[in-house]
Amino acid sequence: MSEATQTSMRDARDAEDKRLLENGEITLLLAGWVETIRGICVARMRGPVGEDAAQAVCERLWRELKAGRHRDGKYPFRVIVHSVTKWVCNGWHEPGWYENEFLEFDGAGADLSDDVVIDVTLEQFVATLPPGDGEVARLTYLDGLEPAEIAERLDKEPNAIYQAIHRNKKKLREWLEE
């Protein structure tokens, strides 16, 4: 997929998110992000607790949007979604982390946006792979695990993991050049 295509798709999504936000259509706005939030949470939390984290992210975004937060258009909604998701997953085991505070952005939007683009691009790539290679790619690129950890987690021989990583690198280069 070319950079121009990715950029135009991202711009179209940002425009639609902005329109929904301006019209107060919070339910539709969040509905468009549920699968992305779920996928990120399950990948980051490495297991069923990711479903609970995804629910917490959606609830958090719902409360903040209902309270009038994030309507200034300072950051694209995708940046807010990915930031809240990362924040929830990182603080999941801290008692009371979600209850009373609104998430404040401190002007690091450019860095957050870059992280979001990379994560979204990798998620899109992983979705194109067959299940076995896709799982290895998810654990390698999105979770940052080492080959030995992946082999142990998937109950595979390390050599099989190295071969899958090699195939995935080749496919990723080809995919990015499209």
Buried (B, 14 or more C-beta within 10 A) or exposed (E): BEEEEBEEEBEEBBEBBBEBBEEEEBEBBBEBBEEBBBBBBBBBBEEEBBEEBBBBBBEBBBEBBEEEBBBEEEBBBBBBBBBBBBBBBEBBEEEEBBEEEEBEEEEEBEEBBEBBBEBBBBBEBBEEBEEEBBBBBBBBBBBEBEBEBBBEBBEBEEEBBBBBBEBBEEBBEEBEEE
